[in-house]
Amino acid sequence: MSNTSNKQIYQIILIQFGTTIALSVALLVLVDAVYFRSALAGGLISTLANAYFAWKAFAKEQESKPEQILASFYAAEVGKIILTVMMFAGAIALIKPLSVITLVSVYMFNHFIPMLASFFINDDELIRRNKNGG
């Protein structure tokens, strides 16, 4: 994987983390600590699961065979799902009181961030290659 792609992945994960913190603090100020904890947990579940996926899926070199790349993506996604279920179970069991709606809402909101961020994060190397015909 190119350094530019790594940079984009790290930027998206940092944006997810920053959004989680911002939403959580806003809820702490506007509502109360229950919503803060719930939002923080939901955002961190999403961010950590996506970071795990990125770490596992993109650990292989770009020169790997397509079958190896696909297998690493499948393994990363299965691991991400298991990790997400475990973190949700832990949050529901350990955080009392908990706003489940806030937990799930911030979790879901964080899933839109990579799509939205991809419109604003430019891959200068990719743009140069496309302009040069390569």
MITI-943726 format. One record per residue (C-alpha): residue in three letters; x negated, y, z; residue number from 0. Coordinates in steps of 0.001 Angstrom, whole numbers, plus 500000, padded with zeros to 6 digits. Layout:
// MITI-943726
<atom resn="Ala" X="X" Y="Y" Z="Z" resi="NUM"/>
...
END
This chain:
// MITI-943726
<atom resn="Met" X="500000" Y="500000" Z="500000" resi="0"/>
<atom resn="Ser" X="498681" Y="503440" Z="499158" resi="1"/>
<atom resn="Asn" X="497823" Y="506001" Z="501796" resi="2"/>
<atom resn="Thr" X="500590" Y="508241" Z="500485" resi="3"/>
<atom resn="Ser" X="503188" Y="505540" Z="501065" resi="4"/>
<atom resn="Asn" X="501846" Y="504974" Z="504579" resi="5"/>
<atom resn="Lys" X="502064" Y="508700" Z="505181" resi="6"/>
<atom resn="Gln" X="505707" Y="508766" Z="504067" resi="7"/>
<atom resn="Ile" X="506625" Y="505835" Z="506298" resi="8"/>
<atom resn="Tyr" X="505009" Y="507471" Z="509331" resi="9"/>
<atom resn="Gln" X="506715" Y="510779" Z="508538" resi="10"/>
<atom resn="Ile" X="510144" Y="509138" Z="508350" resi="11"/>
<atom resn="Ile" X="509620" Y="507299" Z="511635" resi="12"/>
<atom resn="Leu" X="508474" Y="510530" Z="513292" resi="13"/>
<atom resn="Ile" X="511528" Y="512336" Z="511903" resi="14"/>
<atom resn="Gln" X="513747" Y="509605" Z="513378" resi="15"/>
<atom resn="Phe" X="512010" Y="509941" Z="516741" resi="16"/>
<atom resn="Gly" X="512262" Y="513734" Z="516677" resi="17"/>
<atom resn="Thr" X="515945" Y="513595" Z="515764" resi="18"/>
<atom resn="Thr" X="516558" Y="511154" Z="518604" resi="19"/>
<atom resn="Ile" X="514903" Y="513498" Z="521094" resi="20"/>
<atom resn="Ala" X="516709" Y="516568" Z="519726" resi="21"/>
<atom resn="Leu" X="520150" Y="514925" Z="519783" resi="22"/>
<atom resn="Ser" X="519557" Y="513515" Z="523259" resi="23"/>
<atom resn="Val" X="518437" Y="516838" Z="524713" resi="24"/>
<atom resn="Ala" X="521349" Y="518640" Z="523032" resi="25"/>
<atom resn="Leu" X="523772" Y="516193" Z="524624" resi="26"/>
<atom resn="Leu" X="522074" Y="516619" Z="527993" resi="27"/>
<atom resn="Val" X="522497" Y="520384" Z="527778" resi="28"/>
<atom resn="Leu" X="526014" Y="520358" Z="526303" resi="29"/>
<atom resn="Val" X="527572" Y="517363" Z="528068" resi="30"/>
<atom resn="Asp" X="525740" Y="515348" Z="530738" resi="31"/>
<atom resn="Ala" X="523055" Y="512797" Z="531537" resi="32"/>
<atom resn="Val" X="525216" Y="509795" Z="530566" resi="33"/>
<atom resn="Tyr" X="525368" Y="510996" Z="526979" resi="34"/>
<atom resn="Phe" X="521659" Y="511855" Z="527079" resi="35"/>
<atom resn="Arg" X="520677" Y="508333" Z="528152" resi="36"/>
<atom resn="Ser" X="523073" Y="506732" Z="525679" resi="37"/>
<atom resn="Ala" X="521862" Y="508848" Z="522755" resi="38"/>
<atom resn="Leu" X="518230" Y="508300" Z="523679" resi="39"/>
<atom resn="Ala" X="518736" Y="504542" Z="523871" resi="40"/>
<atom resn="Gly" X="520614" Y="504378" Z="520554" resi="41"/>
<atom resn="Gly" X="518041" Y="506491" Z="518746" resi="42"/>
<atom resn="Leu" X="515103" Y="504596" Z="520190" resi="43"/>
<atom resn="Ile" X="516663" Y="501254" Z="519265" resi="44"/>
<atom resn="Ser" X="516944" Y="502405" Z="515665" resi="45"/>
<atom resn="Thr" X="513532" Y="504055" Z="515535" resi="46"/>
<atom resn="Leu" X="511669" Y="501151" Z="517152" resi="47"/>
<atom resn="Ala" X="513426" Y="498577" Z="514974" resi="48"/>
<atom resn="Asn" X="512569" Y="500545" Z="511826" resi="49"/>
<atom resn="Ala" X="508973" Y="500994" Z="512979" resi="50"/>
<atom resn="Tyr" X="508729" Y="497239" Z="513533" resi="51"/>
<atom resn="Phe" X="510126" Y="496594" Z="510033" resi="52"/>
<atom resn="Ala" X="507669" Y="499027" Z="508447" resi="53"/>
<atom resn="Trp" X="504753" Y="497519" Z="510348" resi="54"/>
<atom resn="Lys" X="505613" Y="493950" Z="509345" resi="55"/>
<atom resn="Ala" X="506860" Y="494578" Z="505799" resi="56"/>
<atom resn="Phe" X="504061" Y="496841" Z="504672" resi="57"/>
<atom resn="Ala" X="501167" Y="495097" Z="506405" resi="58"/>
<atom resn="Lys" X="500337" Y="493120" Z="503258" resi="59"/>
<atom resn="Glu" X="498132" Y="494574" Z="500572" resi="60"/>
<atom resn="Gln" X="499796" Y="495837" Z="497411" resi="61"/>
<atom resn="Glu" X="497876" Y="493277" Z="495369" resi="62"/>
<atom resn="Ser" X="499728" Y="490393" Z="497040" resi="63"/>
<atom resn="Lys" X="501872" Y="488071" Z="494964" resi="64"/>
<atom resn="Pro" X="505520" Y="489097" Z="494604" resi="65"/>
<atom resn="Glu" X="506596" Y="485973" Z="496512" resi="66"/>
<atom resn="Gln" X="504393" Y="486971" Z="499457" resi="67"/>
<atom resn="Ile" X="505742" Y="490514" Z="499439" resi="68"/>
<atom resn="Leu" X="509333" Y="489260" Z="499366" resi="69"/>
<atom resn="Ala" X="508640" Y="486773" Z="502164" resi="70"/>
<atom resn="Ser" X="507105" Y="489518" Z="504319" resi="71"/>
<atom resn="Phe" X="510198" Y="491704" Z="503741" resi="72"/>
<atom resn="Tyr" X="512552" Y="488870" Z="504700" resi="73"/>
<atom resn="Ala" X="510524" Y="488045" Z="507810" resi="74"/>
<atom resn="Ala" X="510384" Y="491722" Z="508771" resi="75"/>
<atom resn="Glu" X="514153" Y="492121" Z="508352" resi="76"/>
<atom resn="Val" X="514935" Y="489014" Z="510408" resi="77"/>
<atom resn="Gly" X="512565" Y="490226" Z="513123" resi="78"/>
<atom resn="Lys" X="514162" Y="493679" Z="513016" resi="79"/>
<atom resn="Ile" X="517648" Y="492210" Z="513454" resi="80"/>
<atom resn="Ile" X="516547" Y="490045" Z="516389" resi="81"/>
<atom resn="Leu" X="514742" Y="492983" Z="517996" resi="82"/>
<atom resn="Thr" X="517793" Y="495230" Z="517494" resi="83"/>
<atom resn="Val" X="520159" Y="492706" Z="519092" resi="84"/>
<atom resn="Met" X="517790" Y="492273" Z="522035" resi="85"/>
<atom resn="Met" X="517443" Y="496022" Z="522547" resi="86"/>
<atom resn="Phe" X="521220" Y="496569" Z="522348" resi="87"/>
<atom resn="Ala" X="521780" Y="493778" Z="524869" resi="88"/>
<atom resn="Gly" X="519154" Y="495286" Z="527161" resi="89"/>
<atom resn="Ala" X="520624" Y="498775" Z="526867" resi="90"/>
<atom resn="Ile" X="524153" Y="497573" Z="527577" resi="91"/>
<atom resn="Ala" X="522997" Y="495464" Z="530525" resi="92"/>
<atom resn="Leu" X="520585" Y="497958" Z="532093" resi="93"/>
<atom resn="Ile" X="521936" Y="501452" Z="531449" resi="94"/>
<atom resn="Lys" X="524776" Y="502258" Z="533837" resi="95"/>
<atom resn="Pro" X="526886" Y="504273" Z="533178" resi="96"/>
<atom resn="Leu" X="526666" Y="504084" Z="529398" resi="97"/>
<atom resn="Ser" X="528612" Y="505733" Z="526592" resi="98"/>
<atom resn="Val" X="528761" Y="502936" Z="524019" resi="99"/>
<atom resn="Ile" X="530227" Y="505267" Z="521389" resi="100"/>
<atom resn="Thr" X="527270" Y="507649" Z="521788" resi="101"/>
<atom resn="Leu" X="524800" Y="504760" Z="521768" resi="102"/>
<atom resn="Val" X="526159" Y="503346" Z="518513" resi="103"/>
<atom resn="Ser" X="526748" Y="506766" Z="516908" resi="104"/>
<atom resn="Val" X="523155" Y="507916" Z="517342" resi="105"/>
<atom resn="Tyr" X="521933" Y="504475" Z="516252" resi="106"/>
<atom resn="Met" X="523999" Y="504744" Z="513055" resi="107"/>
<atom resn="Phe" X="522997" Y="508372" Z="512463" resi="108"/>
<atom resn="Asn" X="519344" Y="507362" Z="512609" resi="109"/>
<atom resn="His" X="519945" Y="504846" Z="509830" resi="110"/>
<atom resn="Phe" X="520775" Y="507655" Z="507424" resi="111"/>
<atom resn="Ile" X="517553" Y="509532" Z="508145" resi="112"/>
<atom resn="Pro" X="515245" Y="507509" Z="505838" resi="113"/>
<atom resn="Met" X="517626" Y="508065" Z="502936" resi="114"/>
<atom resn="Leu" X="517983" Y="511778" Z="503667" resi="115"/>
<atom resn="Ala" X="514278" Y="512268" Z="504366" resi="116"/>
<atom resn="Ser" X="513300" Y="510624" Z="501089" resi="117"/>
<atom resn="Phe" X="514838" Y="513592" Z="499262" resi="118"/>
<atom resn="Phe" X="512540" Y="516010" Z="501079" resi="119"/>
<atom resn="Ile" X="509296" Y="514067" Z="501429" resi="120"/>
<atom resn="Asn" X="507377" Y="514259" Z="498177" resi="121"/>
<atom resn="Asp" X="504966" Y="511616" Z="497002" resi="122"/>
<atom resn="Asp" X="502432" Y="513848" Z="495240" resi="123"/>
<atom resn="Glu" X="500372" Y="510887" Z="494064" resi="124"/>
<atom resn="Leu" X="503417" Y="509252" Z="492442" resi="125"/>
<atom resn="Ile" X="504409" Y="512518" Z="490778" resi="126"/>
<atom resn="Arg" X="500876" Y="512938" Z="489341" resi="127"/>
<atom resn="Arg" X="500864" Y="509355" Z="488030" resi="128"/>
<atom resn="Asn" X="504227" Y="509811" Z="486341" resi="129"/>
<atom resn="Lys" X="503119" Y="513079" Z="484717" resi="130"/>
<atom resn="Asn" X="499956" Y="511425" Z="483421" resi="131"/>
<atom resn="Gly" X="501872" Y="508487" Z="481984" resi="132"/>
<atom resn="Gly" X="500425" Y="505891" Z="484354" resi="133"/>
END
